[in-house]
Amino acid sequence: MPTISVDQTLLKKLVEGKGRKHNIEDLAFRLPLMGTDIDTCNEEVLDIEIFPDRPDLLSPETLFHGMMPFLHDSPPNPRLLVHPGTISMKVSPDLANIRPVILGAVVRGVNVDEDVIKRLMDHQEKLHFALGRGRKRASIGVHDLATISPPFRVEAVSRSHSFIPLAMESEMTIDEILHEHPKGVDYAHLLQGMEKVPIILDSNDAVLSFPPIINGDHTTVTTKTRDLFIDVTGLDIRACESALMLVCLQLSILGGKIESVRVTTCEGKEWSLEGAPIEHKVERSLVEGILGNTFTDDEIDLAIRRMGGTYNGDSSGILSISMPRWRFDILHPIDLVEEVAIGHGYDDLANDVPKAPLTAIPRKDGQLRRRIREALQGLGLVQIQSLTLSNDDDQFTSIRWSPDGEVTRMTNPITIEHTILRQNILPGLLRLLAANRHHDLPQGVYELGSVVIDHKNRDRFAFLVAENSGGFATLRGRIQALMRDLGCSNWSLDSTNNGPWLTGRAAKIVVEGTVVGECGEIDPHVSETFELNVPMSGAQFDVNALASVIADPVH
């Protein structure tokens, strides 16, 4: 999750500028109720983790805007005040298949100092992560308006086109930027296979930006900057519009005046920044059915005001709610249910009891799962629980296992780390040890949990031990003890070269001709991928396969 660090002096200045008292204790107690996680909150600094579904809280200024109605009962302000501007930008039709979404806005009269520049750039990069998916869906450019001459145009140019990129002193061609400039190397994959690339030019043919890679050097924002031009380009109109509005919101809180830019899109349509909130509809029965509570209009109004929106009333059981246009996370009526729940307070929802008999029955594999846990805990291993969401690199590329059947993918992933449902348990254990590598050895962990293969749930368990001594002989002893505790005597090890294991120190675990798992020493090349450099050994088992060959002693 993205983390922001806020200077308490700045936050106090913003809060008390609205006539409210900045109370550190109240902030630390109530801010997590908005859906955040506080790491540090003292007189000097507020370090806070922002959940990926709230990109509108990723800067001190936008956090202040979001928390004022929630913490201080300030009137919500879901509208971004946008004044009509005179600047235009025309997008070439050639961009339709390259980078079709090109938006812009101007903010005038900002008092820029070094701290403002730092916060602006930090906000920009966090939006690139949260909304832009690593600049693919949306990338942001911020320019000193005094150094450029409108009107602007966006063209598709060949890779031989040259200009002076940010932080360089001489011209470079597009190809040179993509192969030699640090930002070009980092993001060249976004333009892979494209013969032409987008650039933004002013009326003097000076290059403002080469999105989504780098700005021109002459447009750099400095402490002398007062008026800024913001461009946002990408593939997703909602992500781009939200990113543009959030940068403008940050600058407006710093005293800037927002002006629209008249954009002629690659399709020949006219676009300009619209600051009005979006009206959403949700059935009252859905809200009250899911939350198990009835709400008066006053309660809904208060809940939505705390979340920064406005409640427009109930028409025949349909609630009308206006939320800020930059709230990219409001995608479905269920999101409005969550807004009511957070604004009202989960602790203040009514109690209810089940309406149907819920007498429990034992799982068929319950005894086997209990015996697995007891056996692994008897080996001195600590049980952990990791996320079911993972990604292709961790599950397959880094671990060197091929997909087992079809992979279940997320259609709208929030982060690049969580794009699929896992098929293997072992990568989660490696990530856990990597996060705890500062602790002393030995470290031993296991997890028993669900995986998804061919879009169906299966159960697997894995264990991993990091220790300075041991090797395969010690690992075999652990497997032997585990199989003994599970009541299995007819098992064997067959060599394997598949997976994360060190060649010659790995084996498949076979029971009565059925492969139930794999074990081995972790190959150092795999360890390095997970930023680990200690000897490790482990195993992964398929619970369903074990259940098919191990008799349940209880039945």
N, C-alpha and C positions, 0 to 999 in steps of 0.2 A: 504494500500500500504506500502511496506517496506520503512523505512526511514534510511538514513545513515548520520552520522555526520563526516565531514571531517575537519581536522586541516588545516587552511589556510597556515600555515607555511610549512606543508608537501606538499600541492598542489603547493605552490609557488616554492619550491625546485624542484619538478618534472617538472613543466612547464619551469622554467628558465634554468633547465638542458638541455632542448632542444633548447635553444637559443631564447625563446619567452618571452614576457613580461606578467606577471601575473597582470591583471587589474581587480580589484574587481567589479567596476561598470559595465564593459563590461560582466563579468561573470554573474552578477545578471540579466542583460538584455537579454543576448543571450542564456544562458543555458536552460531556459524553452522552447525554440524553438526546442530542441532535443526531447521533450516529457517528461519533468520532472516538478516538482512543488517545488519551493524554499520556505522553511519556514523562514530561517535565512541566511543572507549573510553579514558578516561584516569582519573586519580585523582579527578576531580571528577564526571564525568558519563558515562553510557552512553546514547547515542542509537542506537536500534535500529529497523529496519523489520521489521514482523511481516507475514508472508504472510497473505492473507485467509482461508486455511483453518485458521488457528490463533487464533481469537478468544479462546481461554483464556489468551493471553499478553499481553493488551492493558493491563495495569496492572502497576506494580512488584511488587505483592503476588502476583498470579496468575502473573507471570513467575517470581518466586522459587519458587512452589509447583511450577511445571513444570520448572524447571531443576535443582532439588536432586537428584532421582534421576538425572538425566542427567549432571550435572557432578560431583556429590559422593557418588554411590552411596548416597544416603539412601533409607530404605525408602519405597516409593511409598505414597501415601494417596489412592486413588481414591474414597473414601467421604466425603461431606459429612455431618458430625455434626449432625443436626437433632433438637432436643428437641420433644416434644409441647407445643403451645401452647394457650391458652384463647380466643384471639381468633378471631372468625368474620367472614366477608364473604359477602353474598348478592348474586348477580347477577340482574338482571331478565331474564325471557325476551325482552323487547323488544330486548335487545342482540344477539340471534342473527344479525340481518342488518346490524348496524352495526359492532360490534367484539366478536366472540364470545369471544375468549380473554382472561380476566381472572384473574391469579394474584397471590399475595401471600405475604410472609413478614415476620418480625420478627427483628431482631438487637439484642440487649441488651448493655449494658456496654462500649460502644466509647468509647475515649478520643479525643474529637474535638478537633483543633486546625485552624488555617488550612490547613496543608499536607495534612492528611487530607481536608478538604473539597475542596481543589483536585484532589487525586488521584482522589477519588470522582467528582466531576463530569466530569473528563477521561475516566475509565473509562466512565462512563455514555454520553457522546457518542460514544466510539469503538465501543461496542457498538451504539448506534443506527445507526452506519454499517455495521459488519461483519455483525451479525445482523439488525438491524432494517430494512435497506434504506431508510434515511432515515426511520425511525419507522413505516413502513407495516406491516411484518410484526411488529415488536415495538417498544414504547416503554416507558421506565422512569421511574418516579417515586419519589423518596426523600423521606421526611417525618420530622419530629421527632415521635416517638410521644407525647411529653409534652403536645403542643399539640392533640391530637385525642382523641376519645372513642369507642372501639369499643363495640359491633360496627359494622362498616361495611356499606354497601350500594352497589350500582352501578345507576344508573338511566339511562334514556333521557329526555332533557328537550328542550324546544323551544329555539329559538335566542334566545328572549327571556329565558331564565333568566340571572340575574346573580350575580356574586360578585367578590371582590377577587383578581385574579390576581397572581402573583409579580412583584415589583418595581413594583407600582402601589399607590396610596394610596386609591383609591376604587373602588366597584363598577363593573363593566363587564358588558354583556350578552354572550352568546356571539357574536352577530353583530359587536358592537363589537370584541371580542377578535380575531376572525378578520380584521377589516379594519384595525385600528389597532395592536394589540399586535405588536411585532417577531416574536415566535414564532408568533403567529397568522397573520401575513402569510406567513411562511416555510412553514407546514405546513397552511394552509387547504385546499390541494388534496386532502389525505387525506380530508376530510369533504365534498368537493364533491358536490352533489346529494342530500345527506341532510337531511331535514326535522328529524330529532331527532339528538342527539349524546350521547355517554356522559359522565357525571360520577360521581365517587366521593364519597359522603357519609358522615359519621360519625353517631353516635346523636343528636347535637344539630342535625342537618341542615346542618352546616358543610361546605363543599366542600373536600375534600382535593386533588382533581385533576380536570382536564378533559383526559383523554387523547385523542389523543397530542400535545396542544398545550402545556399549561402547568399547573403546580401552583397551588394556592391560596397566597396570600402568608403566611398565618399558620402554615403547616407548614414553613417554611424551616429547614434544618439550620444550626445555629450552633455555636460553640465550647462552648456550654453543653449541647448535645445529648449524651445518653448512650444512649438507646434509639431505634431507627429502624424505621419501617414502610416496606417496599418494595413497590410495586405494579408489575406488568408487564402490559401489555395489548397485544393485537395480533390477527393473523389466523392465525399459525402456532404451534401448541402447542409444537413442538420448539424453535423460535427463542426463544419467550417463556420456556420453562422453563430453557433454557441461559443466557439473559441474567440471569434471577433468581438462578440458582445461582452465576454468576460474581461478581455483586455481593455475594452472601452470603459466598462464599469469600474475597473481598477483605477484607470486614469481620471475618470470623472470624480471619484471619491477624493483624488488628490487635487481637485480643483479644476479639472479640464472641462472644456465645452465640446461635446460630440457633434460632428457634422457628418451628414450622409455623403457618400460618393455615388454618383450615377454610373452604374456599371452596365455596359452592353455585353451580354453574355455571348458565348460562342454559338449559341442557338439564335442570336439576334433579338433576345428578349431584354427588357429593361429590369434592373434590380437595384434597390437601394436599401440601406439598413432600416429595419422597422423595429421600433422600441416597444410597441404595445405588447402586453401579456397575451398568452394564448388561453382561450376558454376551453375547459375540459368538461366532460359530462361523465357522471358515474351514478349508478342506481343506488338509492339509499339502502335498499334491501341487501345489496352486495356488501356495502360498508358494514351494516349492522349484523349481517349474517356471519361474515368472516371474523369480526371483532367480538361477537357475542355480547353486544351491548346496544342499547338504544340511545340515540343522541338527540338533544334538542337543537334547534337552529343556532341558538346562542353558543352551544358547545362546539358545533362544527365551525362556526364563524371564528371562535377563539383559536381552535386548533389550526385552522388554515392560516390565520393571521400570524401565528407563531412560526409557521413554516415559510412566511414571506409572500403568501398569496392573498387573494380576496375571495370570500364566499358570496356568490351572487343570488343565492336563494334556491328553493325547492319548487320544481314544477312537476306536479303529478308523480312524485317519487323519484324524480331525476334531479340530482344535485348539480348545480353549475358552479364551477370553481375556476378562477383565473390564476394561473401560475406564470412566473417570469419566463419569457421566451428562451432565456439562456439555460433553463433547467432541462438539460439534454436527457436526464434520466427519467423524465415523465413520458413514458411510452405507452402505457396501458392503464385501464381503469384500476387495476390492482395497485399500481403505484400511488394512486390517489387514496386508496384505502390505507396504505402505509403512511402517507402524509398525515391523515387524520389520526392514526394510532400514535405517531411520534408527537404530533402537536398536542394531542389530548393527554398523552402519558400512558405508557403500558401499565404502570402500577395502579392507575386509577380506573382500569377497565373492570367491568362487573365480573363476579364469579359465576361459574356455570358448572353443571354436572353432566356427564354423558347421558344421552337420551336412549341409548341402546345398550343391551348387556354386553360387557366387554370382558367376559371370563377368559383368562389366558389359557392357552394350551401350549405344551412344550414343543419346541422346534424338533424336527426329526434328527437334525445334526447337533442338537444341544449338548449331548453328552460328549461327543467328539470334540466340539469346540472347547468345552470345559477342560477336557484332558490335555488338549494342545496348550491352553494357557497355563495350566498348572505345571506341565512338563517344562515349558520355556522359562517360567518363573523359577522353577527348581534349578535351572542352569544359571541363575543369577542375572537374567536378562530383564530389562525394564520395558513394560508395555507402553507404546505410544499410539497416537491416532493422528494421522496426517490427512490432508485433503484428498477427496476423490477426484477433484479436478487436477489436470496436469497438462503436459504439452509434449509434442512429438520428440523434441530434443531429449528430454529427460527419459521418456518412456522407451524410445527406440534407438535414436542416433547415438546418444552418449553411452547407453547401457548395452548397445550392440545386440539387442534382440529384435527380431522382425515382428511386425504386428501379428497377433494370433486371431485370425478372422478379421471381420470388419471393425473399424475403429469408429466409436461414437463421438462425433464432433459437435461443438457448440456453434449454433448458427449466429450468435451475436456475443462473442466473448468480450468481457470487460477488460482483460489484460492479456498480453501475449504469453504470459506464463500459464494461463488457464484456458486452453483451447479444446481439450478433449477430456473424456472420462478415462481414467487410468485402466491399464490392463495388467500392470505389474506393481507390486508393493515395494520392492527393493529400492527403486529410485527415491522414494520418500524417506527411507531410512538413511540413504546417502546424504540427502539434503539436510536432514536433521543433524547428523554428525558434523557436517560442514558448518552448520550454524553454532555448534558447540565445540569446535576444534580448540578453543582456548582452555577447555577443561582438561584435567589430568586423565591419562589412560590408566587402566583399560576402560572402555565404554562399550556396553552391550545393550542392544535394543531389539525389540520385535514388534510386529504389528499383525493382527488378524483382522481382515476387513474385506470389503466387497470390491470387486473389479467388474468391468463391463466388457464383454466379448461378444461380438455379433449382436450387439444391442441388447444383450441379456446379462443379468447379474450372475456372477460366480463368486465364490469365496476362495481367497488365497491367504497364506501367511508367509512371512519372511522374517529372518533374523540377521543381524549384522553385528560383528564384534571387531572393534579396533583395539589392538594390543601390540606391544613391542615384541612379544615372543609367541610361539604357538605353531602357526603354519597349518598344513593340511592334516597332519596327524591329530592335532588338537581338535580341528573341525570334525574329523571323522568320529572322534570320541563324543562330541556333542550330538552328532547325528545318531550314533549308536544309543546314547542315553535317551534321546527323544523317541526313537522307534521302540525301545524297550518299554518306556512309559505308556506308549500308545498300544502296547500289547501286540507288536508286530515283530516276529522273529525271522520270517522268510523274506528278507530284503537283501539287495545287493547294490553295488555301485558300478556303473558303466561309464567309461571315459567319454568326454564331450569337449568339443572346441567352440561351442556356441555360447554367446552371451558375454557378460562382463568379466569372465574368469581368466585367470592366468593359465596359459597353455601348459598342459601336463599336470596341472593342480586343480582339476575340476572334474565333476562327475554328475551323471544323471542318477537319480535315486529310483530304483525299480522294485516294485512289490508284485510278485506273482505275474510278471510279464507286463505290468502297467507302470508307465513312468509317472511318478507322483510328484517329482520335484527335481531341482538342480542345486548343487552346492559347489563351493570352491573358494580359492583365494582370489581376491579382487585384483585384477590387472592394474599396475601402477598408472598406465595410460588412462584407464577409466577413472581412477582416483583423482588424477590431476584435473580431469574435466569438471569434477565436483569440488575442486580446490582443496583436496585432501592429499596429504603426503605421508600417511602412516600405514603400516601393514593392516590389512583387513581381510576377514573371511566371513562367509555367510551362506545362506541358502534361501530358496523360495519354493513353497509347496502349493499344490492345488488341493484344497480341502475336499472338493467334490470327487477328485480321483482317489484321495485317501479313503473317503467314505465308501467307495465301491469295493475296496479290497480289505478293509479292516472291520472286523466284526464288532458290533456294539455289545459290550459285556453286560449291559443292563437288560437287554431284551433277549 
